[in-house]
């Protein structure tokens, strides 16, 4: 569960893993790389695209601010 100004977002699947890796120091690419190392059976380009898409959705809702 991620609390946001409008309420809360229920995190499912990889979303909670991505949020857990956000530390203010890692880049989007570094987060994708860590997930790729953990989920070797999944195509690395798919993981990178999903991480970027998820973070962009949070950014669009002003839940997360980042520089890509």
C-alpha positions, 0 to 999 in steps of 0.5 A, a space after each residue: 500500500 502506498 499512501 498518496 495525497 488523494 488516498 492510497 494505491 494498492 501495489 501488486 506484483 512488481 510494483 511493490 518491488 520497484 517501490 522498495 528499490 527507490 532510494 533517491 540514489 538509484 537511477 531508473 536504469 539501475 532499478 531495472 537492472 536489479 530487477 533483471 538480475 532477480 527475474 532472469 527468466 523475463 526478457 530484460 527489455 520488457 522489465 526495463 519498459 515496465 519499470 519506466 512505464 510504472 514510474 511515469 504513471 506515478 510521476 504523472 499523478 505527482 506521486 513521484 518526482 524524478 529525472 530520467 
